[in-house]
Amino acid sequence: MRVNVLGITIDSYSMQEAVAEIRKAIEGQLRMRVVTANPEMIYESGKNSRLRELINSADLVTPDGIGVVWAAARLGTPVQERVTGIDLVQSLFPVADQQKWRIFFLGGKPGVALQAARQVALKYPGIVWEESHGYFNEEEEVCLLEKISTFQPDILLVGLGAPRQEYWNAEHPELARVSIGVGGSFDALAGIVDRAPRRIQELKLEWLYRLWKEPWRWKRQTVLPRFVIKVLWQKIIT
């Protein structure tokens, strides 16, 4: 079941169900494009019809953040829980380890994807992996595409930042069974950026912790009140 938040249709799967859907696609040798939709992306899609169509055409769209969960509930169509990019990939790793899945880590500054992949492999040695940074030009992209195609990943994790990663995944659907836009997840997986303590995550205040740790993000956070206003307005007119 999908619910509508400001014109974006969000899947109401729990984390466990989202993982099960991805596993089903890989085992069934099906193509799946996954978008983890946060409030910033949803708000931007209201001004960008191409982005809106791209998100809504994805095979799986998860509620990335407590803001999206709040919006869905406010509009009378609740989702079960937030399914963020970092939490989704971390939930996939144990299954990937057991099934010996092939995962390609693409994105971040030079060395970040490599460090992230190595950290993951220490805990999940059954995963077969390859990596590349996300700072490539058009000429280098040709070699990158060949590298990914040769590797034949079950999962392609793309951390190029939203919405660039969403456009890139949509343009290259043939590269992997499942492609997922994961934003800055590699920084967390590599240990470069610390996630909020578990208690803060449980209180749904991880966004505030990130703002405290990375105050330069404040301009991006100004989208949140505008997102809230649009949700409240949608509630009024529907």
LOKOLPA-979548 format. One line per 4 residues: number of its first residue (from 1); their letters; for each residue x, y, z of N, C-alpha, C. Coordinates in steps of 0.1 Angstrom, whole numbers, always signed. Layout:
N
NUM> a> X,Y,Z,X,Y,Z,X,Y,Z  ... .
This chain:
238
1> mrvn> +8,-12,+0,+0,+0,+0,+9,+13,+0  +5,+22,-8,+12,+35,-9,+3,+46,-4  +9,+56,+3,+2,+67,+8,+7,+80,+1  -1,+90,+0,+3,+102,-7,+7,+113,+3 .
5> vlgi> +19,+118,+1,+24,+129,+9,+29,+140,-1  +21,+151,-2,+24,+162,-11,+27,+157,-25  +19,+148,-30,+21,+143,-44,+31,+132,-46  +38,+128,-35,+47,+117,-35,+41,+105,-29 .
9> tids> +41,+93,-36,+35,+81,-30,+45,+73,-23  +43,+71,-10,+52,+64,-1,+47,+50,+2  +56,+41,+1,+52,+27,+6,+51,+26,+21  +41,+19,+26,+39,+19,+40,+46,+7,+47 .
13> ysmq> +55,+1,+40,+62,-11,+45,+70,-8,+58  +71,-17,+67,+80,-17,+78,+94,-19,+73  +104,-17,+82,+117,-20,+78,+119,-35,+74  +113,-43,+82,+114,-58,+79,+108,-61,+65 .
17> eava> +97,-55,+63,+90,-57,+50,+97,-52,+38  +104,-40,+40,+112,-34,+29,+123,-43,+26  +130,-49,+36,+141,-58,+34,+136,-70,+26  +124,-75,+30,+119,-87,+24,+116,-84,+9 .
21> eirk> +111,-73,+6,+108,-69,-8,+121,-69,-16  +131,-63,-11,+144,-62,-18,+150,-77,-20  +149,-85,-9,+153,-98,-10,+146,-106,-21  +133,-104,-22,+124,-110,-32,+129,-106,-46 .
25> aieg> +132,-94,-48,+137,-89,-61,+150,-95,-65  +159,-96,-56,+172,-102,-59,+171,-117,-62  +163,-124,-53,+162,-138,-55,+154,-141,-68  +145,-132,-72,+137,-134,-84,+143,-128,-96 .
29> qlrm> +155,-123,-94,+163,-117,-105,+155,-106,-112  +149,-98,-104,+141,-86,-109,+148,-73,-107  +145,-63,-114,+151,-50,-112,+143,-42,-102  +149,-35,-93,+142,-27,-84,+150,-14,-81 .
33> rvvt> +143,-3,-82,+149,+10,-79,+143,+15,-66  +151,+18,-56,+146,+22,-43,+150,+37,-41  +140,+45,-37,+142,+59,-33,+138,+60,-18  +147,+66,-10,+144,+69,+4,+141,+84,+4 .
37> anpe> +128,+87,+5,+123,+100,+3,+122,+108,+17  +130,+118,+18,+130,+126,+30,+121,+139,+28  +118,+147,+38,+110,+159,+36,+116,+169,+26  +129,+170,+26,+136,+179,+17,+133,+175,+2 .
41> miye> +134,+162,-1,+132,+158,-14,+117,+159,-18  +108,+156,-9,+94,+156,-12,+90,+171,-14  +95,+180,-6,+92,+194,-8,+97,+199,-22  +109,+195,-25,+115,+199,-38,+107,+194,-50 .
45> sgkn> +102,+182,-48,+94,+176,-59,+81,+184,-62  +77,+192,-53,+65,+201,-56,+68,+212,-66  +81,+215,-67,+85,+225,-77,+92,+219,-89  +94,+206,-89,+102,+199,-100,+94,+186,-104 .
49> srlr> +87,+188,-115,+78,+177,-119,+86,+165,-124  +98,+167,-129,+106,+156,-133,+110,+147,-121  +114,+154,-110,+118,+147,-98,+106,+140,-92  +95,+146,-93,+83,+140,-87,+79,+127,-95 .
53> elin> +80,+128,-108,+77,+116,-116,+88,+105,-114  +100,+109,-112,+111,+100,-110,+109,+92,-97  +105,+99,-87,+103,+93,-74,+91,+83,-74  +80,+88,-80,+68,+80,-80,+69,+68,-89 .
57> sadl> +79,+68,-98,+81,+57,-107,+90,+46,-101  +96,+49,-90,+105,+39,-83,+97,+27,-79  +103,+16,-77,+97,+4,-73,+94,+3,-58  +102,+11,-51,+100,+11,-36,+104,+25,-32 .
61> vtpd> +95,+32,-25,+97,+45,-19,+95,+45,-4  +106,+47,+3,+105,+46,+18,+104,+59,+25  +97,+60,+36,+97,+72,+44,+110,+75,+52  +118,+84,+46,+131,+86,+52,+130,+98,+62 .
65> gigv> +127,+94,+74,+127,+105,+84,+114,+106,+92  +115,+111,+104,+103,+112,+112,+93,+122,+107  +99,+132,+99,+90,+142,+93,+80,+136,+83  +85,+126,+75,+76,+120,+66,+66,+111,+73 .
69> vwaa> +70,+104,+84,+61,+96,+92,+50,+105,+98  +54,+116,+103,+45,+126,+109,+35,+130,+99  +40,+134,+87,+31,+139,+76,+21,+129,+72  +25,+116,+70,+16,+105,+66,+5,+104,+77 .
73> arlg> +9,+104,+89,-1,+102,+100,-11,+114,+100  -5,+126,+99,-14,+138,+99,-24,+139,+88  -20,+133,+76,-29,+132,+65,-39,+120,+65  -38,+113,+76,-48,+102,+78,-44,+89,+71 .
77> tpvq> -32,+88,+66,-27,+76,+60,-14,+72,+66  -13,+67,+78,-1,+65,+85,+8,+53,+78  +21,+55,+80,+30,+44,+76,+35,+38,+89  +40,+26,+88,+44,+18,+100,+55,+24,+108 .
81> ervt> +66,+29,+101,+78,+34,+107,+86,+41,+97  +96,+48,+101,+106,+54,+92,+115,+44,+87  +119,+45,+74,+128,+36,+68,+139,+44,+61  +149,+48,+68,+159,+57,+63,+169,+49,+55 .
85> gidl> +177,+57,+47,+187,+50,+39,+197,+42,+47  +203,+49,+57,+213,+42,+65,+208,+30,+73  +195,+32,+78,+190,+20,+85,+186,+9,+76  +182,+12,+64,+178,+2,+54,+190,-6,+50 .
89> vqsl> +201,+0,+47,+213,-7,+43,+219,-16,+54  +218,-10,+66,+223,-18,+78,+214,-30,+81  +201,-29,+78,+192,-40,+79,+194,-50,+68  +200,-46,+57,+202,-55,+45,+215,-63,+47 .
93> fpva> +225,-57,+54,+238,-64,+55,+238,-78,+61  +230,-80,+72,+230,-94,+77,+225,-104,+66  +215,-100,+59,+209,-109,+48,+220,-111,+37  +226,-100,+33,+236,-100,+23,+248,-109,+27 .
97> dqqk> +251,-109,+40,+262,-117,+45,+258,-132,+43  +246,-135,+47,+242,-149,+46,+241,-154,+32  +236,-145,+23,+233,-149,+10,+245,-147,+0  +256,-142,+6,+268,-139,-2,+265,-129,-14 .
101> wrif> +257,-119,-11,+253,-110,-21,+265,-101,-25  +265,-96,-37,+275,-87,-43,+270,-73,-41  +278,-64,-35,+273,-50,-32,+284,-41,-37  +280,-31,-45,+289,-21,-50,+286,-8,-42 .
105> flgg> +296,-2,-36,+295,+11,-29,+300,+22,-38  +291,+31,-42,+295,+42,-51,+291,+55,-44  +301,+64,-42,+298,+77,-37,+308,+82,-27  +306,+94,-23,+315,+100,-13,+328,+105,-19 .
109> kpgv> +336,+112,-10,+349,+116,-15,+358,+105,-17  +369,+106,-24,+378,+95,-26,+383,+89,-13  +381,+76,-12,+385,+68,+0,+374,+65,+9  +363,+73,+9,+352,+71,+18,+345,+58,+15 .
113> alqa> +341,+55,+3,+334,+43,+0,+343,+31,+3  +356,+32,+0,+365,+21,+3,+365,+18,+18  +366,+29,+26,+366,+27,+41,+353,+22,+46  +342,+26,+40,+329,+21,+44,+328,+6,+41 .
117> arqv> +332,+3,+29,+331,-11,+25,+339,-20,+33  +351,-16,+37,+360,-24,+45,+354,-26,+59  +348,-15,+65,+342,-16,+78,+330,-26,+78  +322,-25,+67,+311,-34,+66,+316,-49,+65 .
121> alky> +327,-51,+57,+332,-64,+54,+338,-70,+67  +343,-62,+76,+348,-67,+88,+338,-74,+97  +326,-69,+96,+314,-75,+104,+307,-85,+96  +307,-83,+83,+299,-92,+74,+308,-97,+63 .
125> pgiv> +317,-107,+66,+327,-111,+56,+321,-119,+44  +308,-123,+45,+302,-130,+34,+299,-121,+23  +299,-108,+25,+295,-99,+14,+307,-97,+4  +304,-99,-8,+314,-96,-19,+312,-82,-23 .
129> wees> +323,-74,-23,+321,-59,-26,+331,-53,-35  +327,-42,-40,+335,-34,-49,+331,-19,-46  +340,-10,-50,+336,+4,-46,+342,+14,-56  +337,+26,-55,+343,+37,-62,+338,+50,-56 .
133> hgyf> +346,+61,-56,+342,+74,-51,+332,+80,-60  +326,+91,-56,+315,+97,-64,+320,+110,-71  +333,+113,-71,+338,+125,-78,+343,+121,-92  +334,+118,-101,+339,+114,-114,+333,+123,-125 .
137> neee> +341,+125,-135,+336,+134,-146,+330,+125,-157  +327,+131,-168,+320,+123,-179,+329,+112,-185  +341,+115,-187,+351,+105,-192,+353,+94,-182  +354,+97,-170,+356,+87,-160,+344,+79,-157 .
141> evcl> +332,+85,-160,+320,+77,-158,+319,+65,-167  +324,+66,-179,+324,+55,-189,+331,+43,-183  +343,+45,-177,+350,+34,-170,+343,+29,-158  +337,+38,-151,+329,+35,-139,+318,+25,-142 .
145> leki> +310,+29,-153,+299,+21,-157,+303,+7,-161  +315,+6,-168,+320,-7,-172,+325,-15,-159  +330,-8,-149,+335,-15,-137,+323,-21,-130  +312,-13,-129,+300,-18,-122,+294,-30,-129 .
149> stfq> +293,-28,-143,+287,-38,-151,+294,-51,-150  +308,-50,-150,+316,-62,-149,+315,-69,-135  +313,-61,-125,+311,-67,-112,+298,-74,-110  +288,-69,-117,+274,-75,-116,+269,-75,-102 .
153> pdil> +267,-64,-96,+262,-63,-82,+247,-67,-81  +245,-74,-69,+231,-76,-66,+225,-63,-61  +233,-55,-53,+228,-43,-48,+238,-32,-51  +234,-21,-57,+242,-9,-59,+238,+2,-50 .
157> lvgl> +247,+5,-41,+244,+16,-31,+250,+29,-37  +242,+39,-39,+247,+51,-46,+245,+63,-36  +257,+68,-32,+257,+80,-23,+262,+92,-30  +254,+97,-39,+258,+109,-47,+251,+122,-42 .
161> gapr> +243,+120,-32,+235,+131,-27,+222,+132,-34  +211,+136,-28,+198,+137,-34,+197,+151,-40  +191,+152,-52,+185,+142,-60,+194,+136,-71  +206,+140,-71,+215,+135,-81,+215,+120,-82 .
165> qeyw> +216,+114,-70,+217,+99,-70,+204,+93,-76  +193,+99,-74,+180,+94,-79,+180,+95,-94  +184,+106,-99,+185,+107,-114,+195,+97,-120  +206,+95,-113,+216,+86,-118,+211,+72,-118 .
169> naeh> +205,+68,-107,+199,+54,-107,+189,+52,-118  +180,+62,-120,+170,+61,-130,+176,+60,-144  +187,+66,-146,+194,+66,-159,+201,+53,-162  +204,+46,-152,+212,+33,-153,+206,+22,-146 .
173> pela> +194,+18,-150,+186,+7,-144,+192,-7,-146  +201,-8,-155,+206,-21,-159,+219,-25,-151  +223,-17,-142,+236,-19,-135,+235,-30,-124  +224,-31,-118,+223,-40,-106,+208,-45,-105 .
177> rvsi> +207,-56,-97,+193,-60,-94,+186,-50,-87  +192,-44,-76,+186,-34,-68,+195,-22,-67  +190,-10,-70,+198,+2,-68,+191,+11,-57  +199,+16,-48,+194,+24,-37,+201,+37,-35 .
181> gvgg> +195,+48,-35,+201,+61,-31,+203,+62,-16  +215,+64,-12,+218,+63,+3,+224,+76,+8  +224,+87,+0,+229,+99,+6,+243,+99,+12  +244,+104,+24,+257,+104,+31,+259,+92,+40 .
185> sfda> +253,+81,+37,+254,+69,+46,+268,+64,+47  +276,+66,+36,+290,+60,+36,+298,+67,+47  +296,+80,+49,+303,+87,+60,+301,+80,+73  +288,+76,+76,+285,+69,+88,+291,+55,+89 .
189> lagi> +290,+48,+78,+295,+34,+77,+310,+34,+79  +316,+44,+73,+331,+45,+74,+336,+50,+88  +327,+55,+96,+330,+60,+109,+335,+74,+109  +333,+81,+98,+337,+95,+97,+328,+104,+104 .
193> vdra> +315,+101,+103,+304,+108,+110,+297,+99,+120  +296,+103,+132,+289,+95,+142,+274,+97,+141  +267,+86,+142,+252,+87,+143,+248,+91,+157  +236,+96,+158,+231,+100,+171,+231,+88,+180 .
197> prri> +233,+90,+193,+231,+79,+203,+217,+73,+201  +216,+60,+205,+204,+52,+203,+192,+59,+210  +194,+65,+222,+183,+71,+229,+178,+83,+221  +186,+91,+215,+182,+102,+207,+175,+97,+194 .
201> qelk> +179,+86,+188,+172,+81,+177,+158,+76,+181  +157,+70,+193,+144,+66,+197,+134,+77,+200  +140,+89,+204,+132,+101,+207,+129,+108,+194  +133,+103,+182,+131,+109,+169,+137,+123,+168 .
205> lewl> +149,+124,+174,+156,+137,+174,+169,+136,+167  +171,+126,+158,+184,+125,+152,+187,+137,+143  +176,+143,+137,+179,+154,+128,+184,+166,+136  +180,+168,+149,+185,+178,+157,+199,+176,+161 .
209> yrlw> +203,+163,+164,+216,+159,+167,+226,+162,+156  +221,+159,+144,+230,+162,+132,+232,+177,+130  +221,+184,+133,+223,+199,+131,+233,+204,+141  +232,+199,+153,+242,+203,+164,+256,+199,+160 .
213> kepw> +258,+188,+155,+271,+183,+151,+276,+190,+138  +267,+193,+129,+270,+199,+116,+262,+212,+114  +265,+222,+121,+257,+234,+121,+256,+241,+107  +265,+237,+98,+264,+243,+84,+252,+237,+76 .
217> rwkr> +245,+227,+82,+233,+221,+76,+220,+230,+78  +221,+241,+86,+210,+248,+90,+201,+253,+78  +208,+257,+67,+200,+261,+55,+191,+250,+50  +196,+238,+50,+188,+227,+45,+176,+224,+55 .
221> qtvl> +178,+227,+68,+168,+224,+77,+157,+234,+77  +159,+245,+70,+148,+255,+69,+137,+250,+60  +139,+239,+53,+129,+233,+45,+118,+227,+54  +122,+222,+66,+112,+215,+74,+100,+223,+78 .
225> prfv> +101,+236,+83,+89,+243,+86,+80,+245,+73  +86,+247,+62,+79,+249,+49,+72,+236,+46  +78,+225,+48,+72,+211,+46,+60,+210,+55  +62,+213,+67,+51,+212,+77,+39,+220,+73 .
229> ikvl> +41,+232,+68,+30,+241,+64,+23,+235,+52  +30,+230,+42,+24,+224,+31,+16,+212,+34  +21,+204,+44,+13,+192,+48,+0,+196,+55  +1,+206,+64,-11,+211,+70,-21,+217,+60 .
233> wqki> -16,+224,+50,-25,+229,+40,-31,+218,+32  -24,+208,+28,-30,+196,+22,-41,+190,+30  -39,+189,+43,-49,+184,+52,-62,+192,+51  -60,+205,+51,-72,+214,+50,-80,+213,+38 .
237> it> -73,+212,+26,-80,+212,+13,-85,+198,+9  -81,+188,+16,-85,+174,+12,-95,+169,+21 .
